[in-house]
């Protein structure tokens, strides 16, 4: 939704005819009123009207004869800029029924949604901040630090998805693949697949068919992609379904994903680039988790890069201390799904 804001008509210094103070004995039969027609044009937020001034009847008072001489000016010099000229299909004349037009404008404004979060610019700013500060992630991280360090450890780590053996995973009984978006299959904030991954992604789709989807904290997250526009653009670009959800990883359940695939999360693969979001979310819900290296650190915000360094430092420390991820029953030896890229 977008919060309506009200744009006034541009200032115009053109002279606007005013009613004449005619003498009581002046005949009105020979006078004509100036008509104003309005055309509409679109701005970024609403439709506003532009004013066109039609030829005006000009009246001059001849003092010596005590007489008004009236004539039509066929070429009025009140010329408006081109962007304010009426369109050819203009049918409304405000002089005919101004009250009706005013009521119509009021009805149009009344029908528009209101509310703070309906501003597109505010949603974009909030999305950008949300990508840098994940409150749910911080809360879950506390639990991981205190007692669940194993949840941040992936079943297997690879450089990128080109190193994953899709055929072997399918043979082992997995029914679908769930990808994170940013820095996993696209560079941060891009809605296009990272070029070098194209052949591997096509192979994945050929093996798993339609059982491939994206589950992201940007595209498809209702809080930041409220109209699903980013999700639709990504779906069009990569040919993969983007699952809509309301809770940011690592919080939340796998309900939306399981409903889409029609199976339990234990039969699915979760692939992402962040240990404390993608991997923690996947392990908490029973996925087989694969951690990839980020595609482009240069495109990533500074804060996210620093948090990523901390995440990797902790996971490497825990691995060095002998911590291991929970074994997955479909693939106890996770290294069997790794291959050299073609």
C-alpha positions, 0 to 999 in steps of 0.5 A: 500500500502507499500512503497518499500525499496531496499534490497541489496544482503548479503555480500559474501566473496567468490572469484569471477572468473575474466577474465584471461589475456591470451597471444595472441597465447592462444587457446580459444577453450578449455576454458569454461566460468563460469556460474552464476545462480540466484534463487529467495526468498522472504523477507518482502519487495521484491524478491531478487536473490541468487547466485550459482557458478557452476563448474569452468574451472581452467587454470594454466600457466606452465612457463617452457613450456610457456603453459596454462594447463586447467582443470575442477574443479568438486567440487569447494570450493566456497560454499554458505550458504544454504539460498543462494543456487539456487532452483531446478526450477531455469531456468535463467542463467545471462550469457545467457542474462544479459541485459534481466534480468536487464530490467526485474528487472527494470520493477518489481521495476517500477510496485511497488507502491511508496509513504510515506504512503505505508510503513506498519510500518508507517501505524501501527504507525500512527494507534496507534497514531490515537487511542490516538489522535482523531483530529476530536473528539477534534473538535467536543468536542469543539462544545459539550462543548460550546452548545451541551452537550446533544449530549454526553448523551446516551439514556441508559447506561449498563455494557455491551451488555449482559444487552441489551434486543435485542428482545424488541428493535426489537419489538419496530421497530429497524431494525439493530444494530451497534457496536463499536469495542475496549472495546465494543465487543473486548478488545483494539486492539484485533481482537477477540470477548471478550469471555463472550459476545458470547451468547449475540452476538449470540442472537443479530444476531438471532433477527436481522439477517444480520442487525448487523455490526461493525463501528470502528475507527480502523478496517474498517477505511480507514486511518488506515486499508487501505487494510481492513485486520483488518476488514476481520480478525474481520469479520472472528472471530465474523461473523459480517460485518465491515463497511468501512468508511473514517471519524473518529467518532464522525465526519462524516455522517451516509451515509455508515451505512445507505447504508449498512442497507438500512434504516435511522439511526433513525431505528438503534442502536449505541452501544459504550464505549466512550461518546465523540465519539460513543455517540456523533456520534450516537446522531448527526446522529439520532441513538438510543445510548447505552453506555457500560462500557469499557471491559478492562482498563488495555489494554487501553493506558494511554492517552485514560484512562485519556481522558475517565475519563474526558469524564465521569466526564463531562457527569455525571456533565451535567446529575447532572445539569439536562441535558437529551438526545434527546428523541427517537421516537421508544423508549421514555423510554429507560430503557425498553430495559435493562434486567438482563444478563442470 
